[in-house]
Amino acid sequence: MKTKAVRLYGENDLRLDEFELPEIKDDEILVEIISDSICMSSYKAATQGKKHKRVPKNIDTNPIIIGHEFAGNIVKIGKDHQDKFKPGTKFAQQPALNYKGSMYSPGYSYVYFGGACTYCIVPKEVMELNCLINYSGKSYYEASLAEPMSCIIGAYHAMYHTKMGNYTHHMGIVDGGKLAIVAGAGPMGLGAIDYALHAEPRPSLLVVTDINDDRLIRAENIFTKDEANKLGVEIFFVNTNKVENPVEYLRGLTNGTGFDDVLVLAPVNDAVAVSDKILGRDGCMNFFAGPSDPEFKGEINLYNVHYNSTHVMGTTGGNADDLLESLKMTEEGLINPAVMVTHIGGLDTEAETTLTLPKIPGGKKLIYTHINLPLIAIDDLEEKGKEDHRFKELSKICRENKGLWCIEAEEYLLSNFK
């Protein structure tokens, strides 16, 4: 079977290719990819090439398929897995495999397995690890976005606290505590806000910082103070560029005690330094933002580490349980991963979009792999509708859904664009 795929050959060298997939083996599964959302991690892999920890050294001769936030349909099943999977059903995918200590992962490491394609082959280790998940939801994009949401969920689960004189680590954020999400009005930040408001344990105070007013205004419009209050959470959105002393201001929101939990979403030393300074006693800082620079360093106060029992840790990716939790919460209407999405596009635009991702404003860029479509912001659909009535209809659907991408929009797109 032929597939079209965006493949990585070297640093900043992404190409949309068409080639023949081999026949699947008894322990493999052939899948059709429908949606693939683009992650900043893909940009890092594309710009670093074989220098990236997950990317093989021979990509110049054996290019890999990029994309790891994907979902689609199961097409053909090797005989080893026919008792668990059925052709024609949807699937979700957890790409954080960690198979036998290997860092290999779809979107970084595999010649025939990744999200930026029309069809690909799922290798045996994925099923062995239960990372290919039967999915019965209505939409594909929610299954794609379950992957970044699983990273967020994993970050919250991995945070921990202790008690004086006791060596037990109590996992998760403090129930009813004070939580700050630093640089938190981007796509992953919006997902982190959504989960913090609707999961258990839940903070009583949630402070979201950023340095971009447009992002903060959008976040505040999605997660209103009234809605947060109904959930028992007092929420603040703060542009730290507009306060004279960010540390003093943020600590003031906690009545001077500092935050129990701080999630850092930007690999910037200023963000790390502020986050460290706003920690309270036994405060946990999760450095969630993955830096491109392997020599990146941040300033932390080791005096507080020693005397205030503050602690710093980091997480990357989630696990299969985190993905299942994301899918379950989405299905129950507790979280809405669409808050992360600001743009849609076709496979023909994925290479360029990935390589220029930091320069494109907004949140997640959601790619539908079986259509050709220039990248377009959801906010620009109305204007685009003056040229093509289909965009006007998409704009109307999204406008009726708080300006967010939704199941109806996806169904219309897949039915009317080829």
N, C-alpha and C positions, 0 to 999 in steps of 0.2 A: 504494500500500500504506500502511495506517495503521501508525504507530509510537507507542509510549509512551516519553516521554523526560523526564528531569529537566533543566530549562532555567534558565539564569541571566538575570535581567532587570535586576539592579542589585545594589548592596551588600546582602548578606544576604537576597536575594530569589530563592530557588529554588522552582520549581513543577514538579509532575509533570503534564505535559500529554499529551493524545492528539491527533495531527494527521496529515495526509496527507503522505507523501513524494512528491516529483515523480518522474516517470519518469527512469531513469538515462540518461546520455548515452553515446555510443560509448566514451568514455575513462574511464568510471566503473564502479564495482562496488557492487552491493547486498549487504550482509552482515546476518546475524542475530547479535546480541550475546547471549552466554550468561552470561559472568561479567565482573565489573568490580570490581577492588579499589580501595578509596578511599585516596588519597594526601593527605598534609598540604598538598601544593601545590594541591589542589582546594579545600581550606578557605581558603587564602590568596586564591585567585581569587574564591571566593564572597563573602568578606568585603570584598575590595577593589573588586570590580566593575570598572567601566571604568577605574579607576586602575591596574589590573594591566597590566603591560607586554604581555601576550599577549592581553588581552581587548579586542575592538573597542569603539569609543565609542558605538555605536548599539544596544547590547543591549536597551535599553528598548523598541525597536520591532522589533529582529531578534535575539531571544534565542538564545544558543548552548547546545549540549548539553555538559554537563560530563562528566568521566570520561575518563581516558587510559590506564588499566591494564586493557585489555579483550581478550577473545578470543571467538571464536564460529565460525559457519559461513558459507561463501560461498553466496549464494543465486542471484544473477543477475549475469552478466558482460557488460559492453559489448564490442562486437566487436573493439575494439583490443587486448583482453587475453585473448581466448579461447584463445590458444595456450599461455598460462602458468598459468591458473587454471581450475579445474573446479567446477561447482556441487556442493554437498553436502560439500565438503572443509572441514576446519578451517583457521583462520588465526591467526597471531599478528601483533602490530602494534608497530612502533617509532614512537612519537609525536614524537620529537625530529627534526622534519623539516629545519629550517633551510633552507627552500627559497628559493634566490636571495636569501639574506640576511634573509628575513622571519622573524619570531618566531611566526608563526601555527602553531598546533598543535592536534590534536584534544583536546577536553576544555576548551579555552580560547577557541577562535577561530571555530569553524565552526557554521553554522546546522543542517546536516544530518549532521554527523560528530562522534561522541563515543561514550563507552562506557556512559553511564548511560541506556540505552534498549533497546528490543527489536529495532529494525532501524535501520540508518543507511546513508548513501551515502559510499563512499570516493572522494575526488576524485582527479583525474589525477596530481597531484604526488606522491602517496604511492607509486603504482606506478612513476612515473618515477624515484623515489629508491630503489626496491627496499625500501621500508619496510612493505609488506604481504607477509607471509611465509607460504608454505605450511607447515602444521604437521600432523604425523602422530601426535602424542602421544595418549595415552588420555584425559587430563583437560583441562578448560578452565582450571581455576584455575592450573595450572602455567604455561600460556601467558600468562595475565593477569599473574602474578607475575614472568614473565621480564622485564617492563619495569622494575620497581624493581630487580631483580637486575642488569639491564644498566646502570643508573645506578651501582650499586656497582662493577661490573666496570670501567666507564669511569673511575671515580675511581682505582682501583688502577693502571690502565694509564697514566693521565695523570701520576701522581707521577713524580718524576725526581731524578737525582743527578748530580754532577759529580766530577771529579778535579782536584786542584790543578795549575794550569798548562795545563789542557786545557778547551776550550770546548764539548766535546761533551756533550749531555744524554743520560744513560743512563736510558731510560724504564722505569717500573715501580718497585715497592718493592725494597729490598735483599734479595737472596736470602740466607737464613740470618741476616737482620738482626733488629732489634728494632722491633716495631710496637705502637703504642698506639691503641686505638679509644676516644675520649673521648665520654662520654654514649652508650655503645655497647650498652646492654641493651634498647633499644627495637626495633621491628620492623626498621628498616633496619640497626641495629647487629647484630642476629642474622644477617641476610643477609651482612653484612660479615665476621662471624666465620666463617660457613660457608665463604665464598669464600676467606678467608685461610688456612684450614686445609687446603683441598682443591685449591687451584690452584697453579700454578708461575708465578713464584717464590714461595717460602713463607718466612715468618719462623721464626727459632728461638725467639724470645720474643714472646708475644702477651699484652698487658695490656688488659683491658676495664674501663673505669670507668663508674660511674653513681652516682646519689644515692638510688636506690630499691631497697631490699632485695628486694622481691618480684620485680622485673624481673631482678635479678642472680641470685637463686636459680633462677628459671626458665631463665635462660641457662646457668647452671652445670649444671643437670640435663640440658639438651639437649647441651651440649658439655662432656663430662666431661674431667677431667685425664688419666685413663687413655687415653681415645681420642685426645686431643691428643698425648700422649707417644708413642703408636704411630706418629704421623705426624711425629715429630721436633720437636714444638712444646711448649715449656713455657708453660702458660697460667695467668693469674691474673685473678681478678675482684675489683675493689676498689671499695668504697663510699667515695668521697673525702670525704663528710661525716663519716666515722667515723675518720679519721686526722688527727692533730694538724697535720701539715704535709704536705699532699698532694704538693707538688713534691718535697720531700726524700724522701718515701716512694717515689714513683714512680721517681725517678732512682736510688734505692737498688736497685730491682729490676734495673737495668741495670748495677749495680756502679759507678754514678757517671758512666758515659760518655754517658748520654742516649739518646734513641730516634732511630733512623734515619728512621722514618716515623710520622706522627701523623695520624689521620683524625678530624676534629672533626664531631660529629653533632648539636650543639645551638647555636643562634644566641644564645649567652649570653656576655657578656664574660668572666666568670670561667673558662668553659671554654676560651675563646681564650687568655687570659693563662696558664693552667696549661699548655696545649698548647705554647705558645711557650717556656715555661721548661724544659720537659722535653726539648726537641730537643737532640740531639748535634750534633757537627760535620757539616756538609753535610746536616743533617736537613731533611726535607720535610714541611711541614704542609699538608694539604688541608682547606680550610674547605668542607666538603661540605654543611653545613646552610644552607638558604636562609632568610634573615631576612625577616619581613614588613615591617619598618621600613626604608625606603630610606636612612635616615640611620644605620643601625647601624654602630657602630665597635668595634673590638677593640684591646686593648693588646698590642703586640709590641715586642721589644727590637731596635732597629735597630743597636745595637752588635754584637750577635750576627749579624745579617744581614751586616754588613760583615766582621767578623773570623772568625766561625765558619762563614761561607757557608751559614747557614740560609736557607731560602726558603719563601715562603707562596704558595699558589695555590688555586684553587677550581675545582670542576666541577659542572655541572648537566646531568643526563640522560646517556644513552649514545648509541651509534650502532647501525646495523643489525648490524655485526660483533659488538658486545657482546651484542646480543640473541640472535644465533645461538649465541654461546659459552654463554650462559645456558641456552638450550634443549638444547644438546648435553650440557652437564654434568649437567643435570637428567635427561635421557634415560639417561645412563650411570650415574646413581645417585651421582654425586660430590657434588652439593649437593641440598638439599631445601628449596625455597622455602616450603614449608608451615610452617617454623619461624616465619615472620613472622605467620601468621594466628592470631587469637584469637577472632574473632567472624564470624558469618554472618548474612545478612539478605536480604530481597527488595527489589525496586525501589521498593516503597512506602515504604521507610524510608531511602532513600539521601539525600534532601534534608535531612532532620532530622539524620541521622548526619554528613553533611558539615559542616553548620553548627555542630555541637556536638563535633566531633572531638577538640579538645584536652581536653575534659572527660571523655571516655570512656577509662577505663584500658585497658591491654592493647596489643596490636599491631595488625596489619592487620585491617580490616573488609572481608570478602569478600561482594560482592553478586551474587546470581543474579537476572537481570533478568526472567525469565519467571515468577517466583513472587511471591506476597505473603507476607512473613514478617517479623515484628518482629525487630529486631537482637537476637541472643542470643549470649552467650559460650559457647564450646565447653565450658568448665568447668561451665556451668549446664545443659547438655543433660540430665544425669541427673535433676536436680530437675524440669525441665520435662516429663520423661518420665512423671511421676506424673499429668499431665493428658492427655498424648497419647503413645501407645506409640511413635509414629514417632521422637520425640526420644530415647526410651530406646534405640532401636535405633541411632540416630546416635551416642549416647554410647558404646555398647558398641563400635562400629566404631572410634571415635577412641581409646578407652581401650586397645584392642589395638594401637594405632599410636603408643605413647608419648604419648597425649593430643593428637596432632596431626591436623589435617585431612588427608584422603588421597583417593585415587582412589575407593575403595569408598564413602566417605562422600558424595562428590559424586554418584556414580552412584545411590546410594540416595535422596539428596535430589531429584535431577531426576526420578526415577521415581515418587516418592511424594508430592511436594508440587506443587501447581499454582497 
